[in-house]
Amino acid sequence: MAEIPTNEIFDVIIIGAGIMGSCAAYEFAKLNKKILLLEQFDLLHSLGSSHGESRTIRATYPEPYYPPMVIESAVLWEAAQSAAGYRVLTPTTQLDLGPSHCLSLQSAIRNCSPDSLPSTIYDSNPTEITGVFHLPDGWIALSTPLGGIIKPTKAVAMFQSLALRLGAVITDRAVVDAIGRIADVGIRVSTTDGRIFHGAKVVVTAGAWTHKLVKMVTGRDLPIQPLHTLIWYWKIKNGFESEMSPAAGFPTFASYGLPYVYGTPAMEFPGLIKVALHAGWPCDPNSRDWTMDGDGMVGRVAEWIERLMPGRIETASGPVIKQTCMYSMTPDEDFVIDYLGGEFGKDVVVAGGFSGHGFKMGPLVGKMVAEMVIDGEVRTAARIGLDMRVFGLGRFEGGKRGNVKGFGEQVESHVGPT
């Protein structure tokens, strides 16, 4: 097919229109930059990591650098909703549970602060933890006020519409097959259908396809491994539906240790509650096994429900709805937000490897990426005390596995069905 050049030169071309790319497009558009946002599939598709019925927001993390990021991002979520005129985030509290000796939970407790993230710790079974959860012997619970349910597809659409209002150009069904330098212009981006776009800068927010795209363009192997994940919704037993709703004060929650179980209040589907496992199977994002049902993992979640939420949820017949998603895992489960370097220097920024916990920080990631591209530094990171080196590509040089942590991995990766 003959190449189809475009005459327009964009300030920034963003590749990937999931939550990160859409948030970045909005941030650039607010700065009056000429923006092109490219998506390889249809807009708002369900093939990646930015779709579905819910994501959670929580500021409890064992790593000290994530709580200030989530707190900052929560402010940006509110600002975006105010600009849009509608809400995509329903606030709740957050409840973290686990064995009292769990190092990651203990670290999350230490990262709470009376000033920025007040917390309450329970070591018994008070009614304050909604009367639904039962703490096994030796377990503790951590309650914090910053929690909530985000509607992901609606959220992506919101940021895209906000960017469009400010003049951004969004093009879907545009599969990028090359990125290269071009004299006197900057960066040339071409697609498989022969279109050519030119921009001064490029941002790669390609989610589970980040490794493939960077490998194709530079030959460089970024340590980002896609995982095929499953999400389950379970039927609440009759009479308990109302107490598991956000209106009743039911929290978003996470259970530390193995299995790492997480969930949301009953909101997405009437009479159902989301309880799932933070786990998945390594996959090629272009050839996933859609028949995988994860029956073995379902059993582990059912056991957790019967132990921690006894008598409230139907588990005998398994979940009533199963949905798929993808994680983009790094070895240390930390993000990659850095300049690509090499021949592209600081003209191409990569934001990926969000490892199953990045959606909530999308607005902040978008802002940080915009600052990297426009200012050459992340002023917001400095203001909130964040050292961007924790997200740098240099941490993987020499075959290293990245940031060293004093606790184990939180996401289980399965080689085969389990």
VENJOKA-V536742 format. One record per backbone hydrogen bond with DSSP energy under -1.0 kcal/mol. NH is the residue of the N-H (numbers start at 1). CO is the residue of the C=O. E is the energy in kcal/mol with one decimal. If there is no record, write none. Layout:
# VENJOKA-V536742
nh->(NH,NH)
co->(CO,CO)
e->(E,E)
This chain:
# VENJOKA-V536742
nh->(4,10,11,12,13,14,15,16,22,23,24,25,26,27,28,29,30,32,33,36,37,38,39,45,55,57,70,71,72,73,74,75,76,77,78,79,80,81,82,83,84,85,90,92,94,95,96,97,98,100,102,106,107,108,109,110,111,112,117,120,122,129,133,134,139,140,141,142,143,144,147,147,149,150,151,155,156,157,158,159,160,161,162,163,164,165,167,168,169,171,173,174,177,178,180,182,185,186,187,188,189,190,191,192,194,196,197,199,200,201,202,203,204,205,209,210,213,214,215,216,217,218,219,224,225,227,228,229,231,233,234,236,237,240,244,245,249,250,252,253,254,255,256,261,262,263,264,266,272,273,275,276,278,279,280,281,283,287,290,292,298,299,300,301,302,303,304,305,306,307,308,309,312,314,318,320,321,323,325,327,329,333,336,337,338,340,341,344,345,347,349,350,351,352,355,357,361,362,365,366,367,368,369,370,371,372,373,374,375,377,382,383,384,386,390,391,392,395,396,397,399,412,414)
co->(194,198,34,34,201,36,203,38,18,19,20,21,22,23,24,25,26,29,28,12,169,14,171,42,150,148,66,67,68,69,70,71,72,73,74,75,76,77,78,79,80,81,149,147,144,252,142,254,140,138,99,102,103,104,105,106,107,109,113,143,141,126,129,308,136,98,122,96,120,94,92,145,90,55,88,151,152,153,154,155,156,157,158,159,160,161,164,163,35,37,41,39,190,190,188,186,182,182,199,180,197,178,195,175,191,4,189,187,10,11,347,13,349,15,206,207,209,210,211,212,213,214,215,222,329,327,281,325,323,321,273,271,312,237,241,242,246,245,93,263,95,261,97,255,276,253,274,244,269,234,232,262,260,277,412,228,226,284,288,289,294,295,296,297,298,299,300,301,302,303,304,305,309,235,315,233,233,231,229,227,225,330,352,391,350,348,345,341,342,344,202,338,204,336,328,354,358,359,361,362,363,364,365,366,367,368,369,370,371,371,378,379,380,381,387,388,389,392,393,394,396,278,280)
e->(-5.1,-2.9,-1.7,-1.7,-2.1,-3.3,-3.0,-3.1,-2.4,-2.3,-2.4,-2.4,-1.8,-2.1,-2.7,-2.4,-2.2,-1.9,-1.9,-2.1,-3.1,-3.2,-2.3,-1.1,-1.7,-1.8,-2.5,-2.5,-2.1,-2.5,-2.5,-1.1,-1.5,-2.6,-1.9,-2.0,-2.4,-2.4,-2.1,-2.1,-2.3,-2.3,-2.9,-1.6,-2.8,-2.6,-2.8,-2.6,-1.7,-3.1,-2.1,-2.4,-2.2,-2.1,-2.2,-2.0,-1.5,-1.4,-2.0,-2.1,-2.9,-1.4,-1.1,-3.1,-2.0,-2.6,-2.6,-3.2,-3.1,-2.4,-1.6,-1.2,-2.3,-3.7,-2.7,-2.3,-2.7,-2.3,-2.0,-2.2,-2.3,-2.5,-2.3,-2.2,-2.6,-2.2,-1.9,-2.3,-2.5,-2.8,-2.0,-2.7,-2.2,-1.2,-2.5,-1.9,-1.5,-2.1,-3.5,-3.9,-3.1,-2.2,-2.1,-2.5,-2.0,-2.1,-3.2,-2.5,-2.1,-1.2,-2.4,-2.7,-3.2,-2.6,-2.3,-2.0,-2.5,-2.6,-2.4,-2.3,-2.0,-2.9,-1.6,-2.6,-3.1,-2.5,-3.3,-2.5,-2.9,-2.2,-2.9,-2.7,-2.9,-2.0,-1.2,-1.3,-1.7,-2.0,-2.2,-2.1,-2.0,-3.6,-3.4,-1.0,-2.3,-2.2,-1.5,-3.3,-2.2,-2.4,-1.5,-2.7,-2.9,-1.9,-2.0,-2.1,-1.9,-2.1,-1.1,-1.2,-2.4,-1.9,-1.2,-1.9,-2.7,-2.2,-1.9,-2.7,-2.4,-1.6,-3.1,-3.0,-1.4,-2.9,-1.4,-2.3,-1.5,-2.6,-1.9,-2.0,-2.8,-1.1,-2.8,-2.1,-2.2,-3.1,-1.9,-1.6,-1.0,-2.9,-2.4,-3.2,-2.7,-2.6,-2.6,-2.2,-1.8,-2.3,-2.8,-2.7,-1.6,-2.8,-2.7,-2.0,-2.1,-2.3,-2.3,-2.8,-2.2,-1.0,-1.6,-2.0,-2.0,-3.4,-1.8,-1.8,-1.3,-1.0,-1.9,-1.4,-1.1,-1.8,-3.0)
